[in-house]
Amino acid sequence: MAGNGLETVDEQEFLARLSAGDEKAFSMVFRTYYETMYQFARKFLPSNEEAEDITENTFLKLLEDNTRFNDRTHLKSYLFRAIRHACLNARKTSERAAQREAIFAEWHAENDNDYLAQIAQSEAVFQLRQAVAGLPNQAQRVITLTYLAGLSNQETADELGISLQTVKNQKLRALALLRSRLTADQFSLLIAFASIAGQKNIWL
């Protein structure tokens, strides 16, 4: 772990800050362990994108849980177990994109012209636009390009002229903020809808 920065800080103080939701402590953990956890996820999954999603969601869960860790070994074990559990679950179910398609399809199960469904769709788009508009500028641009326009992390980095790591950091930050501002049902539905809306240019 030489050179990752964690060895230079007081372990107990650092872990206390992390469990309290300190953004700098979380960022240090993310920078230190992201690549290791992503490569671990790739051992279970055939898709780079799915491994990336699961890794990002695992770190997001870490940010939300405020778990107390005994030491850095405990922290790493938590991340490895969380990644493995998420990957095994993913292999038992359809890919994340298919899950989003299924959620979106429920809106159209009866009739594409059903005015109630169309009203609900419009409200969902409005809520999502409001939530995204309230994000910090760079996080807003990243989430718009990745989730709504359907660009990959690398394509987004190229489009914005920033590093791939910055895209990952900003996307994770944006998702954390959206989860804190939306109900669980809204978050699941709106992110699902956003994926499809971006592909069909409904957002624009």
Rosetta constraint file for C-alpha pairs under 8 A:
AtomPair CA 1 CA 7 HARMONIC 7.65 0.50
AtomPair CA 2 CA 7 HARMONIC 7.35 0.50
AtomPair CA 3 CA 7 HARMONIC 7.96 0.50
AtomPair CA 4 CA 32 HARMONIC 5.79 0.50
AtomPair CA 5 CA 9 HARMONIC 7.36 0.50
AtomPair CA 5 CA 28 HARMONIC 7.65 0.50
AtomPair CA 6 CA 11 HARMONIC 7.83 0.50
AtomPair CA 6 CA 28 HARMONIC 7.52 0.50
AtomPair CA 7 CA 11 HARMONIC 7.91 0.50
AtomPair CA 9 CA 13 HARMONIC 7.93 0.50
AtomPair CA 9 CA 14 HARMONIC 6.72 0.50
AtomPair CA 10 CA 14 HARMONIC 5.96 0.50
AtomPair CA 11 CA 15 HARMONIC 6.10 0.50
AtomPair CA 11 CA 71 HARMONIC 6.86 0.50
AtomPair CA 11 CA 72 HARMONIC 7.42 0.50
AtomPair CA 12 CA 16 HARMONIC 6.06 0.50
AtomPair CA 12 CA 70 HARMONIC 7.85 0.50
AtomPair CA 12 CA 71 HARMONIC 7.17 0.50
AtomPair CA 13 CA 17 HARMONIC 6.24 0.50
AtomPair CA 14 CA 18 HARMONIC 6.20 0.50
AtomPair CA 14 CA 25 HARMONIC 6.60 0.50
AtomPair CA 15 CA 19 HARMONIC 6.17 0.50
AtomPair CA 15 CA 25 HARMONIC 7.94 0.50
AtomPair CA 15 CA 68 HARMONIC 7.24 0.50
AtomPair CA 15 CA 69 HARMONIC 6.39 0.50
AtomPair CA 15 CA 70 HARMONIC 7.86 0.50
AtomPair CA 15 CA 71 HARMONIC 7.28 0.50
AtomPair CA 15 CA 72 HARMONIC 7.94 0.50
AtomPair CA 16 CA 20 HARMONIC 6.23 0.50
AtomPair CA 16 CA 68 HARMONIC 7.21 0.50
AtomPair CA 17 CA 21 HARMONIC 6.48 0.50
AtomPair CA 17 CA 22 HARMONIC 5.25 0.50
AtomPair CA 17 CA 25 HARMONIC 6.35 0.50
AtomPair CA 18 CA 22 HARMONIC 5.33 0.50
AtomPair CA 18 CA 23 HARMONIC 7.73 0.50
AtomPair CA 18 CA 25 HARMONIC 5.28 0.50
AtomPair CA 18 CA 26 HARMONIC 5.89 0.50
AtomPair CA 18 CA 66 HARMONIC 7.21 0.50
AtomPair CA 19 CA 65 HARMONIC 7.98 0.50
AtomPair CA 19 CA 66 HARMONIC 4.31 0.50
AtomPair CA 19 CA 67 HARMONIC 5.45 0.50
AtomPair CA 19 CA 68 HARMONIC 5.45 0.50
AtomPair CA 19 CA 69 HARMONIC 7.69 0.50
AtomPair CA 20 CA 66 HARMONIC 6.10 0.50
AtomPair CA 21 CA 25 HARMONIC 7.88 0.50
AtomPair CA 21 CA 26 HARMONIC 7.21 0.50
AtomPair CA 21 CA 63 HARMONIC 6.35 0.50
AtomPair CA 21 CA 64 HARMONIC 7.76 0.50
AtomPair CA 21 CA 66 HARMONIC 6.28 0.50
AtomPair CA 22 CA 26 HARMONIC 6.27 0.50
AtomPair CA 23 CA 27 HARMONIC 6.03 0.50
AtomPair CA 24 CA 28 HARMONIC 6.23 0.50
AtomPair CA 25 CA 29 HARMONIC 6.41 0.50
AtomPair CA 26 CA 30 HARMONIC 6.10 0.50
AtomPair CA 26 CA 63 HARMONIC 6.98 0.50
AtomPair CA 27 CA 31 HARMONIC 6.09 0.50
AtomPair CA 27 CA 169 HARMONIC 7.99 0.50
AtomPair CA 28 CA 32 HARMONIC 6.03 0.50
AtomPair CA 29 CA 33 HARMONIC 5.96 0.50
AtomPair CA 29 CA 34 HARMONIC 7.79 0.50
AtomPair CA 30 CA 34 HARMONIC 5.29 0.50
AtomPair CA 30 CA 59 HARMONIC 7.01 0.50
AtomPair CA 31 CA 35 HARMONIC 7.94 0.50
AtomPair CA 33 CA 37 HARMONIC 6.13 0.50
AtomPair CA 34 CA 38 HARMONIC 6.03 0.50
AtomPair CA 34 CA 55 HARMONIC 7.24 0.50
AtomPair CA 35 CA 39 HARMONIC 6.15 0.50
AtomPair CA 36 CA 40 HARMONIC 6.23 0.50
AtomPair CA 37 CA 41 HARMONIC 6.18 0.50
AtomPair CA 37 CA 55 HARMONIC 6.41 0.50
AtomPair CA 37 CA 79 HARMONIC 7.34 0.50
AtomPair CA 37 CA 80 HARMONIC 6.84 0.50
AtomPair CA 37 CA 83 HARMONIC 7.08 0.50
AtomPair CA 38 CA 42 HARMONIC 6.29 0.50
AtomPair CA 38 CA 51 HARMONIC 6.24 0.50
AtomPair CA 38 CA 52 HARMONIC 6.18 0.50
AtomPair CA 38 CA 55 HARMONIC 5.61 0.50
AtomPair CA 39 CA 43 HARMONIC 6.76 0.50
AtomPair CA 40 CA 44 HARMONIC 7.44 0.50
AtomPair CA 40 CA 80 HARMONIC 7.82 0.50
AtomPair CA 40 CA 83 HARMONIC 7.69 0.50
AtomPair CA 41 CA 45 HARMONIC 6.41 0.50
AtomPair CA 41 CA 51 HARMONIC 5.30 0.50
AtomPair CA 41 CA 52 HARMONIC 7.94 0.50
AtomPair CA 41 CA 54 HARMONIC 7.57 0.50
AtomPair CA 41 CA 55 HARMONIC 7.07 0.50
AtomPair CA 41 CA 83 HARMONIC 6.29 0.50
AtomPair CA 41 CA 84 HARMONIC 6.96 0.50
AtomPair CA 41 CA 87 HARMONIC 6.57 0.50
AtomPair CA 42 CA 46 HARMONIC 6.77 0.50
AtomPair CA 42 CA 47 HARMONIC 7.38 0.50
AtomPair CA 42 CA 48 HARMONIC 6.70 0.50
AtomPair CA 42 CA 51 HARMONIC 5.59 0.50
AtomPair CA 44 CA 84 HARMONIC 7.84 0.50
AtomPair CA 44 CA 87 HARMONIC 6.20 0.50
AtomPair CA 44 CA 88 HARMONIC 7.39 0.50
AtomPair CA 45 CA 50 HARMONIC 7.17 0.50
AtomPair CA 45 CA 51 HARMONIC 6.28 0.50
AtomPair CA 45 CA 87 HARMONIC 6.85 0.50
AtomPair CA 45 CA 91 HARMONIC 7.45 0.50
AtomPair CA 47 CA 51 HARMONIC 6.24 0.50
AtomPair CA 48 CA 52 HARMONIC 6.09 0.50
AtomPair CA 49 CA 53 HARMONIC 6.14 0.50
AtomPair CA 50 CA 54 HARMONIC 6.16 0.50
AtomPair CA 50 CA 95 HARMONIC 7.61 0.50
AtomPair CA 50 CA 96 HARMONIC 7.27 0.50
AtomPair CA 51 CA 55 HARMONIC 6.11 0.50
AtomPair CA 51 CA 87 HARMONIC 7.77 0.50
AtomPair CA 52 CA 56 HARMONIC 6.13 0.50
AtomPair CA 53 CA 57 HARMONIC 6.08 0.50
AtomPair CA 54 CA 58 HARMONIC 6.06 0.50
AtomPair CA 54 CA 83 HARMONIC 6.96 0.50
AtomPair CA 54 CA 86 HARMONIC 6.67 0.50
AtomPair CA 54 CA 87 HARMONIC 7.15 0.50
AtomPair CA 55 CA 59 HARMONIC 6.49 0.50
AtomPair CA 55 CA 83 HARMONIC 6.59 0.50
AtomPair CA 56 CA 60 HARMONIC 6.18 0.50
AtomPair CA 56 CA 168 HARMONIC 7.93 0.50
AtomPair CA 56 CA 172 HARMONIC 6.57 0.50
AtomPair CA 57 CA 61 HARMONIC 6.07 0.50
AtomPair CA 58 CA 62 HARMONIC 6.28 0.50
AtomPair CA 58 CA 79 HARMONIC 7.19 0.50
AtomPair CA 58 CA 82 HARMONIC 6.48 0.50
AtomPair CA 58 CA 83 HARMONIC 6.47 0.50
AtomPair CA 59 CA 63 HARMONIC 6.30 0.50
AtomPair CA 59 CA 79 HARMONIC 7.90 0.50
AtomPair CA 60 CA 64 HARMONIC 6.33 0.50
AtomPair CA 60 CA 172 HARMONIC 6.64 0.50
AtomPair CA 60 CA 175 HARMONIC 7.84 0.50
AtomPair CA 60 CA 176 HARMONIC 6.50 0.50
AtomPair CA 61 CA 65 HARMONIC 5.89 0.50
AtomPair CA 62 CA 66 HARMONIC 6.64 0.50
AtomPair CA 62 CA 67 HARMONIC 7.21 0.50
AtomPair CA 63 CA 176 HARMONIC 7.99 0.50
AtomPair CA 64 CA 176 HARMONIC 7.91 0.50
AtomPair CA 69 CA 74 HARMONIC 5.84 0.50
AtomPair CA 69 CA 75 HARMONIC 5.87 0.50
AtomPair CA 70 CA 74 HARMONIC 5.97 0.50
AtomPair CA 70 CA 75 HARMONIC 7.75 0.50
AtomPair CA 71 CA 75 HARMONIC 6.50 0.50
AtomPair CA 72 CA 76 HARMONIC 6.18 0.50
AtomPair CA 73 CA 77 HARMONIC 6.10 0.50
AtomPair CA 74 CA 78 HARMONIC 6.17 0.50
AtomPair CA 75 CA 79 HARMONIC 6.44 0.50
AtomPair CA 76 CA 80 HARMONIC 6.17 0.50
AtomPair CA 77 CA 81 HARMONIC 6.03 0.50
AtomPair CA 78 CA 82 HARMONIC 6.04 0.50
AtomPair CA 79 CA 83 HARMONIC 6.08 0.50
AtomPair CA 80 CA 84 HARMONIC 6.13 0.50
AtomPair CA 81 CA 85 HARMONIC 6.05 0.50
AtomPair CA 82 CA 86 HARMONIC 6.11 0.50
AtomPair CA 83 CA 87 HARMONIC 6.06 0.50
AtomPair CA 84 CA 88 HARMONIC 6.15 0.50
AtomPair CA 85 CA 89 HARMONIC 6.22 0.50
AtomPair CA 86 CA 90 HARMONIC 6.12 0.50
AtomPair CA 87 CA 91 HARMONIC 6.31 0.50
AtomPair CA 88 CA 92 HARMONIC 6.60 0.50
AtomPair CA 89 CA 93 HARMONIC 6.60 0.50
AtomPair CA 90 CA 94 HARMONIC 6.97 0.50
AtomPair CA 90 CA 95 HARMONIC 6.80 0.50
AtomPair CA 90 CA 96 HARMONIC 7.90 0.50
AtomPair CA 91 CA 95 HARMONIC 7.93 0.50
AtomPair CA 94 CA 98 HARMONIC 5.98 0.50
AtomPair CA 94 CA 99 HARMONIC 6.46 0.50
AtomPair CA 95 CA 99 HARMONIC 6.46 0.50
AtomPair CA 96 CA 100 HARMONIC 6.36 0.50
AtomPair CA 97 CA 101 HARMONIC 6.22 0.50
AtomPair CA 98 CA 102 HARMONIC 6.16 0.50
AtomPair CA 99 CA 103 HARMONIC 6.34 0.50
AtomPair CA 100 CA 104 HARMONIC 6.16 0.50
AtomPair CA 100 CA 192 HARMONIC 4.56 0.50
AtomPair CA 100 CA 193 HARMONIC 7.14 0.50
AtomPair CA 100 CA 195 HARMONIC 7.27 0.50
AtomPair CA 100 CA 196 HARMONIC 7.72 0.50
AtomPair CA 101 CA 105 HARMONIC 5.93 0.50
AtomPair CA 101 CA 192 HARMONIC 7.23 0.50
AtomPair CA 101 CA 196 HARMONIC 7.13 0.50
AtomPair CA 102 CA 106 HARMONIC 6.51 0.50
AtomPair CA 103 CA 107 HARMONIC 7.48 0.50
AtomPair CA 103 CA 189 HARMONIC 7.01 0.50
AtomPair CA 103 CA 192 HARMONIC 6.69 0.50
AtomPair CA 103 CA 193 HARMONIC 7.79 0.50
AtomPair CA 104 CA 108 HARMONIC 7.45 0.50
AtomPair CA 104 CA 189 HARMONIC 7.75 0.50
AtomPair CA 104 CA 192 HARMONIC 6.59 0.50
AtomPair CA 104 CA 193 HARMONIC 5.81 0.50
AtomPair CA 104 CA 196 HARMONIC 7.49 0.50
AtomPair CA 105 CA 109 HARMONIC 6.01 0.50
AtomPair CA 107 CA 117 HARMONIC 5.88 0.50
AtomPair CA 107 CA 121 HARMONIC 7.80 0.50
AtomPair CA 108 CA 112 HARMONIC 5.09 0.50
AtomPair CA 108 CA 114 HARMONIC 7.99 0.50
AtomPair CA 108 CA 117 HARMONIC 7.05 0.50
AtomPair CA 110 CA 114 HARMONIC 7.60 0.50
AtomPair CA 112 CA 117 HARMONIC 7.65 0.50
AtomPair CA 112 CA 118 HARMONIC 7.93 0.50
AtomPair CA 113 CA 117 HARMONIC 7.80 0.50
AtomPair CA 113 CA 118 HARMONIC 7.31 0.50
AtomPair CA 114 CA 118 HARMONIC 6.44 0.50
AtomPair CA 115 CA 119 HARMONIC 6.08 0.50
AtomPair CA 116 CA 120 HARMONIC 6.20 0.50
AtomPair CA 117 CA 121 HARMONIC 6.12 0.50
AtomPair CA 118 CA 122 HARMONIC 6.18 0.50
AtomPair CA 119 CA 123 HARMONIC 6.23 0.50
AtomPair CA 120 CA 124 HARMONIC 6.12 0.50
AtomPair CA 121 CA 125 HARMONIC 6.19 0.50
AtomPair CA 122 CA 126 HARMONIC 6.12 0.50
AtomPair CA 123 CA 127 HARMONIC 6.09 0.50
AtomPair CA 124 CA 128 HARMONIC 6.14 0.50
AtomPair CA 124 CA 190 HARMONIC 6.21 0.50
AtomPair CA 124 CA 193 HARMONIC 7.87 0.50
AtomPair CA 125 CA 129 HARMONIC 6.02 0.50
AtomPair CA 125 CA 190 HARMONIC 7.45 0.50
AtomPair CA 125 CA 193 HARMONIC 8.00 0.50
AtomPair CA 125 CA 194 HARMONIC 7.79 0.50
AtomPair CA 125 CA 203 HARMONIC 7.43 0.50
AtomPair CA 126 CA 130 HARMONIC 6.11 0.50
AtomPair CA 127 CA 131 HARMONIC 6.16 0.50
AtomPair CA 128 CA 132 HARMONIC 6.05 0.50
AtomPair CA 128 CA 190 HARMONIC 6.22 0.50
AtomPair CA 128 CA 194 HARMONIC 7.89 0.50
AtomPair CA 129 CA 133 HARMONIC 5.85 0.50
AtomPair CA 130 CA 134 HARMONIC 6.39 0.50
AtomPair CA 131 CA 135 HARMONIC 6.97 0.50
AtomPair CA 131 CA 178 HARMONIC 6.61 0.50
AtomPair CA 131 CA 181 HARMONIC 7.36 0.50
AtomPair CA 131 CA 182 HARMONIC 7.93 0.50
AtomPair CA 132 CA 140 HARMONIC 5.82 0.50
AtomPair CA 132 CA 143 HARMONIC 7.66 0.50
AtomPair CA 132 CA 144 HARMONIC 7.69 0.50
AtomPair CA 132 CA 178 HARMONIC 7.51 0.50
AtomPair CA 133 CA 140 HARMONIC 6.65 0.50
AtomPair CA 134 CA 140 HARMONIC 7.81 0.50
AtomPair CA 135 CA 139 HARMONIC 6.15 0.50
AtomPair CA 135 CA 140 HARMONIC 5.19 0.50
AtomPair CA 135 CA 174 HARMONIC 6.71 0.50
AtomPair CA 135 CA 177 HARMONIC 7.42 0.50
AtomPair CA 136 CA 140 HARMONIC 5.90 0.50
AtomPair CA 137 CA 141 HARMONIC 6.31 0.50
AtomPair CA 138 CA 142 HARMONIC 6.19 0.50
AtomPair CA 138 CA 170 HARMONIC 7.00 0.50
AtomPair CA 139 CA 143 HARMONIC 6.12 0.50
AtomPair CA 139 CA 170 HARMONIC 4.94 0.50
AtomPair CA 139 CA 171 HARMONIC 6.20 0.50
AtomPair CA 139 CA 173 HARMONIC 6.91 0.50
AtomPair CA 139 CA 174 HARMONIC 5.36 0.50
AtomPair CA 140 CA 144 HARMONIC 6.04 0.50
AtomPair CA 140 CA 174 HARMONIC 7.02 0.50
AtomPair CA 141 CA 145 HARMONIC 6.22 0.50
AtomPair CA 142 CA 146 HARMONIC 6.06 0.50
AtomPair CA 142 CA 156 HARMONIC 6.78 0.50
AtomPair CA 142 CA 167 HARMONIC 6.43 0.50
AtomPair CA 142 CA 170 HARMONIC 6.66 0.50
AtomPair CA 142 CA 171 HARMONIC 6.09 0.50
AtomPair CA 143 CA 147 HARMONIC 5.44 0.50
AtomPair CA 143 CA 148 HARMONIC 6.98 0.50
AtomPair CA 143 CA 171 HARMONIC 5.86 0.50
AtomPair CA 143 CA 174 HARMONIC 6.68 0.50
AtomPair CA 144 CA 148 HARMONIC 4.89 0.50
AtomPair CA 144 CA 149 HARMONIC 6.22 0.50
AtomPair CA 145 CA 149 HARMONIC 4.72 0.50
AtomPair CA 145 CA 150 HARMONIC 6.32 0.50
AtomPair CA 145 CA 151 HARMONIC 5.66 0.50
AtomPair CA 145 CA 156 HARMONIC 6.22 0.50
AtomPair CA 146 CA 150 HARMONIC 5.07 0.50
AtomPair CA 146 CA 151 HARMONIC 4.71 0.50
AtomPair CA 146 CA 152 HARMONIC 5.92 0.50
AtomPair CA 146 CA 153 HARMONIC 6.56 0.50
AtomPair CA 146 CA 156 HARMONIC 6.68 0.50
AtomPair CA 147 CA 151 HARMONIC 7.41 0.50
AtomPair CA 147 CA 191 HARMONIC 7.46 0.50
AtomPair CA 147 CA 194 HARMONIC 6.27 0.50
AtomPair CA 147 CA 195 HARMONIC 5.62 0.50
AtomPair CA 147 CA 198 HARMONIC 6.98 0.50
AtomPair CA 148 CA 194 HARMONIC 5.32 0.50
AtomPair CA 148 CA 195 HARMONIC 5.80 0.50
AtomPair CA 148 CA 196 HARMONIC 7.92 0.50
AtomPair CA 148 CA 197 HARMONIC 6.60 0.50
AtomPair CA 148 CA 198 HARMONIC 4.11 0.50
AtomPair CA 148 CA 199 HARMONIC 7.45 0.50
AtomPair CA 148 CA 203 HARMONIC 7.04 0.50
AtomPair CA 149 CA 195 HARMONIC 7.92 0.50
AtomPair CA 149 CA 198 HARMONIC 4.42 0.50
AtomPair CA 149 CA 199 HARMONIC 6.46 0.50
AtomPair CA 149 CA 201 HARMONIC 7.44 0.50
AtomPair CA 150 CA 195 HARMONIC 6.84 0.50
AtomPair CA 150 CA 198 HARMONIC 5.77 0.50
AtomPair CA 150 CA 199 HARMONIC 6.12 0.50
AtomPair CA 151 CA 155 HARMONIC 5.73 0.50
AtomPair CA 151 CA 156 HARMONIC 5.99 0.50
AtomPair CA 152 CA 156 HARMONIC 6.10 0.50
AtomPair CA 153 CA 157 HARMONIC 6.18 0.50
AtomPair CA 153 CA 164 HARMONIC 6.55 0.50
AtomPair CA 153 CA 167 HARMONIC 6.35 0.50
AtomPair CA 153 CA 168 HARMONIC 7.06 0.50
AtomPair CA 154 CA 158 HARMONIC 6.25 0.50
AtomPair CA 154 CA 164 HARMONIC 5.87 0.50
AtomPair CA 155 CA 159 HARMONIC 6.07 0.50
AtomPair CA 156 CA 160 HARMONIC 6.11 0.50
AtomPair CA 156 CA 167 HARMONIC 7.15 0.50
AtomPair CA 157 CA 161 HARMONIC 5.69 0.50
AtomPair CA 157 CA 162 HARMONIC 5.01 0.50
AtomPair CA 157 CA 163 HARMONIC 5.63 0.50
AtomPair CA 157 CA 164 HARMONIC 5.37 0.50
AtomPair CA 157 CA 166 HARMONIC 7.86 0.50
AtomPair CA 157 CA 167 HARMONIC 6.06 0.50
AtomPair CA 158 CA 162 HARMONIC 6.70 0.50
AtomPair CA 158 CA 163 HARMONIC 7.92 0.50
AtomPair CA 162 CA 166 HARMONIC 6.52 0.50
AtomPair CA 162 CA 167 HARMONIC 7.22 0.50
AtomPair CA 163 CA 167 HARMONIC 6.52 0.50
AtomPair CA 164 CA 168 HARMONIC 6.40 0.50
AtomPair CA 165 CA 169 HARMONIC 6.13 0.50
AtomPair CA 166 CA 170 HARMONIC 6.00 0.50
AtomPair CA 167 CA 171 HARMONIC 5.97 0.50
AtomPair CA 168 CA 172 HARMONIC 6.14 0.50
AtomPair CA 169 CA 173 HARMONIC 6.19 0.50
AtomPair CA 170 CA 174 HARMONIC 6.02 0.50
AtomPair CA 171 CA 175 HARMONIC 6.15 0.50
AtomPair CA 172 CA 176 HARMONIC 6.19 0.50
AtomPair CA 173 CA 177 HARMONIC 6.28 0.50
AtomPair CA 174 CA 178 HARMONIC 6.12 0.50
AtomPair CA 175 CA 179 HARMONIC 6.06 0.50
AtomPair CA 176 CA 180 HARMONIC 6.33 0.50
AtomPair CA 177 CA 181 HARMONIC 6.34 0.50
AtomPair CA 178 CA 182 HARMONIC 6.01 0.50
AtomPair CA 178 CA 187 HARMONIC 7.25 0.50
AtomPair CA 179 CA 183 HARMONIC 7.11 0.50
AtomPair CA 179 CA 184 HARMONIC 7.15 0.50
AtomPair CA 179 CA 187 HARMONIC 6.24 0.50
AtomPair CA 182 CA 186 HARMONIC 5.82 0.50
AtomPair CA 182 CA 187 HARMONIC 5.73 0.50
AtomPair CA 183 CA 187 HARMONIC 6.05 0.50
AtomPair CA 184 CA 188 HARMONIC 6.22 0.50
AtomPair CA 185 CA 189 HARMONIC 6.02 0.50
AtomPair CA 186 CA 190 HARMONIC 5.63 0.50
AtomPair CA 187 CA 191 HARMONIC 5.88 0.50
AtomPair CA 188 CA 192 HARMONIC 6.08 0.50
AtomPair CA 189 CA 193 HARMONIC 6.00 0.50
AtomPair CA 190 CA 194 HARMONIC 5.83 0.50
AtomPair CA 191 CA 195 HARMONIC 6.31 0.50
AtomPair CA 192 CA 196 HARMONIC 6.88 0.50
AtomPair CA 193 CA 197 HARMONIC 5.89 0.50
AtomPair CA 194 CA 198 HARMONIC 5.87 0.50
AtomPair CA 194 CA 203 HARMONIC 7.80 0.50
AtomPair CA 195 CA 199 HARMONIC 6.57 0.50
AtomPair CA 196 CA 200 HARMONIC 6.29 0.50
AtomPair CA 197 CA 201 HARMONIC 5.78 0.50
AtomPair CA 197 CA 202 HARMONIC 4.82 0.50
AtomPair CA 197 CA 203 HARMONIC 5.67 0.50
AtomPair CA 198 CA 202 HARMONIC 6.38 0.50
AtomPair CA 198 CA 203 HARMONIC 5.98 0.50
